[in-house]
Amino acid sequence: MKNPRLALSALVLALGLPMAALAQTNMKISISVGQNSHQGVGIDTFAREVERRTAGRIKVQTFYSGSLGGERESIEAVQLGTQELTLTSTGPVPNFVPAARILDIPFLFRDKAHARAVLDGPIGQEMLKEFESKGFKALAWAENGVRHMTNSKRAVNAPDDLKGLKMRTMENPVHVAAYKGFGIITTPMAFPEVFTALQQGTVDGQENPLSVIMAANFSQVQRHLSLTGHVYSPAIFLMNKAAFDKLSAADQQAFLEAAKEATRANRARVDEDDAKGVAELRSKGMQVVENVDKSKFQAALVPVYAEFEKQFGKANIDRIRNFK
Ligand code: EAX
């Protein structure tokens, strides 16, 4: 018999084994950045842990560099069920789950430790439930990192230096509103298009965590980096809700634990990248402004913040800000 599947079925029949004992379920998970990155470590760990915890019955195939589409397209595919899983930044998430917008407010979190505590605590865990009515099972929060500005025109020391810069932003309404407040000319764009847009000068700059700037080789097309740390960028493991509901209770637990394990590895890599990023990007020719007076950038956003307080409720923003 040439067809190995037929040969296998014949063998199974001959031995009287139930076919289910050998059945393997294949699922897909995607990211928009390359494998050698904080997100790559995240999905590689996730795939390995799912396979281990289900004794190989469930295999998760990993796709990198937006090969299945950008983040918005991947979230759409997960919602429709044409793809089971994705790890994505929250960039395009508000277009699907508006409640999550609040997490994308600039200068909301003091630092990564504050953000991680909020996401792992009651506020973050309640937010994960918001995804269910939209067709998602949100398995866990992961991390994209603290975002900084890069551009090809000039060193950015103060918000005035941003005025008139044409910058690619994520397809995120909260970011777009805030960056307009800085005087930036905002150009929302899917991540897989960003390198070429920077290279061809369609935009002057972009903003991303050091992990992404390094993984995407933006040092090849951007001269200036400024450690503005203007916004924390969460990431999230999303799964198609029907695919999750179909799993046995034990397998559901395996997926949740695999996502937690993956988040640990992902955050550890973000910390490593943050520790070595400036030196590495300098060695690749970038000019880095390390000491940025963040209070000036915060002051520039006062009018935008008034708008956010109206939209999201000051009490809700304060609950996150004051979380210890
Ligand atoms: O998730 O679109 C972005 O700038 C994201 O930070 C990036 O794709 C990593």
Residues whose N, C-alpha, C, O or C-beta is under 5 A from the ligand:
A	BS01	EAX	S32 S89 G91 N144 M170 F191 E207 N208 V212
